[in-house]
């Protein structure tokens, strides 16, 4: 299996610099924010989203030279992603993220909400200072989409009639929108054609969907130590993901358990067994593979480069996590 570190090799130095910049940018004004920034950006995340932005930037920039605006876009992308995680953890009452205590666990809900707000606000300020209206529109849309996805998830808890189509729409809002729009924004900063910019958007959209589907699979197949959070936590909270939605088509009793929100003894364990003994996992893997394959088809117009190859190979990395 290709390691994520080797895939990001073309932009590794840029990623390291970005992490240090983020700690400095976020934490400069207050000791609590600095502690939160150190915690957030030093928690062993894969930095997938800014890495994709930098790889797209390098693959599309003249002479493959990443510009200062590209670097700032990568930082903004990571700020937006991290802000959404901080708020998600408060909403979900999650105690762990990437195997370490969440911001609200360490600092309390008030500081966590304010830290997330501060990250969103600061990302917007740096975004405006790029002085590129199209990029501002793209990333502002992402912030709206993140809120829309969280609202949809909250409104559809324990809803056995939730469809795969609605799940993919919610997954776009919560995960794929940021990757799609930041890929397109990187192309816009490189002044690519409209056709190539749309290809970059669709690459990010489909790769983001594949990534989210695999993440939802891992909630059933990985240990708590591997996940950095309790396994089965999505189902426990009523968040019905692809494996469950497919299993519901085969296992009628699963809908009974979902409808009563796992309130009786052993309900959750029964539900997990029903999902495990259905075609839900395999069909979810197939769905992820479908979107990953669609993603790489949109790289065809990019000139050959190590960065383009890394973007292509991300398909295999994303899918390998499902096994």
C-alpha positions in Angstrom: 0.0 0.0 0.0 1.3 3.5 -0.9 1.8 5.5 2.2 0.3 9.0 2.4 3.7 10.4 3.3 5.2 9.2 0.0 2.2 10.6 -1.9 2.8 14.0 -0.4 6.5 14.0 -1.0 6.4 16.6 -3.8 4.9 19.1 -1.3 6.2 17.8 2.0 8.4 20.8 2.8 5.4 23.1 2.0 3.2 21.1 4.4 5.7 21.4 7.2 5.9 25.1 6.8 2.2 25.4 6.6 1.7 23.6 10.0 4.1 26.0 11.7 2.5 29.0 10.0 -1.0 27.9 11.2 0.2 27.6 14.8 1.6 31.1 14.6 -1.3 32.7 12.7 -4.0 31.2 15.0 -2.2 31.4 18.3 -0.6 34.8 18.2 -3.2 36.7 20.1 -4.0 34.7 23.2 -2.4 31.9 25.2 -5.6 29.8 25.2 -5.9 30.1 21.4 -2.2 29.2 21.1 -2.7 26.1 23.2 -5.7 25.2 21.1 -3.8 25.7 17.9 -0.9 23.6 19.2 -3.4 20.9 20.1 -5.3 21.1 16.8 -2.4 21.4 14.3 -0.1 19.1 16.2 -2.5 16.2 16.7 -1.2 14.0 14.0 -3.7 14.7 11.3 -2.9 13.6 7.7 -3.2 17.2 6.3 -5.0 15.6 3.4 -6.9 18.7 2.3 -4.0 21.2 2.2 -1.8 18.6 0.6 -4.3 18.2 -2.2 -4.5 22.0 -2.6 -0.7 22.2 -2.8 -0.5 19.2 -5.3 -3.1 20.8 -7.5 -1.3 24.1 -7.3 2.1 22.5 -8.2 0.5 20.5 -11.1 -1.2 23.6 -12.6 1.1 26.5 -11.8 3.5 27.9 -14.5 6.7 25.9 -14.3 5.2 24.0 -11.4 6.2 26.7 -9.0 3.8 27.1 -6.0 2.9 30.7 -5.4 2.4 32.5 -2.1 -1.4 32.7 -2.8 -1.5 28.9 -3.2 0.3 28.5 0.1 -2.2 30.8 1.8 -5.1 28.9 0.2 -3.8 25.7 1.7 -3.7 27.3 5.1 -7.2 28.7 4.7 -8.4 25.2 3.7 -7.0 23.6 6.8 -8.4 26.4 9.0 -11.9 25.8 7.6 -11.6 22.1 8.0 -10.3 22.3 11.6 -12.9 24.8 12.6 -15.6 22.5 11.4 -14.1 19.6 13.4 -14.0 21.7 16.6 -17.7 22.5 16.2 -18.6 19.0 15.1 -17.0 17.6 18.3 -19.0 19.9 20.5 -22.3 18.9 18.7 -21.4 15.2 18.8 -20.1 15.4 22.4 -17.0 13.6 21.2 -14.2 13.1 23.7 -11.5 12.0 21.3 -10.3 13.2 17.9 -7.3 11.5 16.3 -6.8 9.6 19.5 -6.3 12.7 21.7 -8.8 14.7 23.8 -10.9 17.1 21.8 -10.7 20.9 22.3 -13.9 21.1 24.3 -12.7 18.2 26.5 -9.5 20.1 27.3 -10.8 23.7 27.4 -14.6 23.4 27.8 -17.5 24.0 25.3 -17.3 27.8 25.5 -13.6 28.0 24.4 -14.2 25.3 21.8 -17.1 27.1 20.2 -15.2 30.4 20.2 -12.0 28.7 18.9 -14.0 27.3 16.0 -15.6 30.7 15.4 -12.2 32.4 15.5 -10.8 29.9 12.9 -13.8 30.5 10.6 -13.4 34.3 11.0 -9.7 34.2 10.5 -9.9 32.0 7.4 -12.4 34.5 6.0 -10.1 37.4 6.7 -7.1 35.7 5.0 -9.4 34.6 2.1 -10.5 38.2 1.5 -6.8 39.3 1.4 -6.2 37.0 -1.5 -7.9 39.7 -3.6 -9.5 37.1 -5.9 -13.3 37.4 -5.9 -13.9 34.0 -7.6 -11.8 32.2 -4.9 -13.6 34.2 -2.2 -16.9 32.9 -3.6 -15.7 29.3 -3.8 -14.5 29.1 -0.2 -17.4 31.1 1.2 -19.7 28.5 -0.4 -17.8 25.8 1.5 -18.5 27.4 4.9 -22.2 27.6 4.0 -22.1 23.9 2.8 -20.5 22.8 6.1 -23.3 24.3 8.1 -25.9 22.8 5.7 -24.4 19.4 6.0 -24.4 19.6 9.8 -28.0 20.7 9.8 -29.1 17.9 7.5 -27.3 15.4 9.7 -29.0 16.7 12.8 -32.5 16.7 11.2 -32.1 13.1 9.9 -30.9 11.3 12.9 -32.5 7.8 13.3 -34.4 8.3 10.0 -34.8 4.8 8.5 -36.2 6.4 5.3 -33.0 8.4 4.6 -31.9 7.5 1.1 -28.4 6.9 -0.4 -29.0 10.0 -2.6 -29.6 12.1 0.5 -26.6 10.6 2.2 -24.4 11.5 -0.7 -25.7 15.0 -0.8 -25.0 15.4 3.0 -21.6 13.9 2.5 -20.9 16.4 -0.3 -21.8 19.3 2.1 -19.8 17.9 5.0 -16.7 16.7 3.3 -16.5 16.9 -0.5 -17.4 20.6 -0.9 -14.2 21.7 0.8 -12.0 19.5 -1.3 -13.9 20.2 -4.6 -13.9 24.0 -4.2 -10.4 24.3 -2.8 -9.1 22.2 -5.8 -10.9 24.6 -8.2 -9.7 27.6 -6.3 -6.1 26.4 -6.6 -6.6 26.1 -10.4 -8.2 29.6 -10.5 -5.1 31.0 -8.8 -3.0 29.2 -11.4 -5.2 30.9 -14.1 -6.2 27.6 -15.7 -9.0 27.5 -18.3 -12.7 27.2 -17.2 -12.8 23.6 -18.4 -9.8 22.6 -16.4 -11.1 24.5 -13.3 -14.3 22.4 -13.5 -12.3 19.2 -13.9 -10.4 20.1 -10.7 -13.7 20.7 -9.0 -15.1 17.3 -10.1 -11.9 15.6 -9.1 -12.2 17.0 -5.6 -15.9 16.3 -5.4 -15.6 12.6 -6.3 -12.5 12.0 -4.3 -14.1 13.7 -1.3 -17.2 11.5 -1.6 -15.0 8.4 -1.8 -13.1 9.5 1.3 -16.2 10.1 3.3 -17.8 6.7 2.3 -14.5 5.0 3.4 -14.5 6.9 6.6 -18.0 5.7 7.3 -17.0 2.2 6.6 -14.1 2.5 9.0 -16.6 3.3 11.8 -17.7 -0.3 11.6 -14.5 -2.1 10.6 -11.7 -0.4 12.7 -10.9 -0.5 16.3 -11.3 2.5 18.6 -7.5 2.7 18.8 -7.2 3.0 15.0 -10.1 5.4 14.7 -9.0 7.7 17.5 -12.7 7.6 18.7 -15.1 4.8 19.8 -16.1 2.5 16.9 -19.8 2.4 15.9 -20.2 6.0 17.2 -22.0 7.2 14.1 -24.7 4.5 14.4 -25.0 5.1 18.1 -25.7 8.8 17.5 -28.3 8.0 14.8 -26.1 9.1 11.9 -27.1 6.5 9.2 -24.3 6.1 6.8 -23.9 4.0 3.6 -23.3 0.6 5.2 -26.4 1.0 7.4 -28.6 2.4 4.5 -27.7 -0.6 2.3 -28.2 -3.0 5.2 -31.7 -1.6 5.8 -32.7 -2.9 2.4 -31.9 -6.4 3.5 -32.6 -6.5 7.2 -36.1 -5.3 8.1 -35.5 -5.7 11.9 -32.7 -3.2 11.6 -35.3 -0.5 10.9 -37.1 -1.5 14.1 -33.9 -1.0 16.1 -33.2 2.4 14.4 -36.8 3.6 14.9 -36.6 3.0 18.7 -33.1 4.7 18.7 -31.4 1.7 20.3 -33.2 2.3 23.6 -33.4 -1.3 24.7 -30.6 -3.5 26.0 -28.4 -4.9 23.2 -30.1 -2.9 20.5 -26.9 -1.4 19.3 -25.0 -4.7 19.3 -27.8 -6.3 17.3 -27.8 -3.4 14.8 -24.0 -3.7 14.4 -24.3 -7.5 13.8 -27.1 -7.0 11.2 -24.9 -4.5 9.3 -21.9 -6.8 9.5 -23.9 -9.7 8.2 -25.4 -7.8 5.2 -24.0 -6.6 1.9 -23.7 -3.1 3.3 -20.0 -3.1 3.7 -19.3 -4.5 0.2 -21.7 -2.2 -1.5 -20.2 0.7 0.3 -16.8 -0.3 -0.9 -18.1 -0.5 -4.4 -19.7 3.0 -4.1 -16.4 4.5 -2.8 -14.5 2.8 -5.7 -17.0 4.2 -8.2 -16.4 7.8 -7.0 -12.7 7.3 -6.8 -12.6 6.2 -10.4 -14.7 9.1 -11.5 -12.3 11.4 -9.7 -9.2 10.4 -11.5 -10.9 10.7 -14.9 -10.9 14.4 -14.4 -7.1 14.6 -14.2 -6.7 13.8 -17.9 -6.1 17.4 -19.0 -3.3 18.1 -16.6 0.2 17.9 -18.0 2.4 15.0 -16.8 4.2 15.7 -13.5 5.0 14.0 -10.1 2.2 16.1 -8.6 -0.4 14.8 -11.1 0.8 11.3 -10.4 0.3 11.8 -6.7 -3.2 13.2 -7.2 -3.9 10.1 -9.3 -2.5 7.7 -6.7 -4.6 9.2 -3.9 -7.4 7.1 -5.4 -5.6 4.0 -4.3 -4.7 5.4 -0.9 -8.3 6.4 -0.2 -9.7 3.0 -1.2 -6.9 1.0 0.6 -8.2 2.4 3.9 -11.5 0.4 3.4 -9.7 -3.0 3.7 
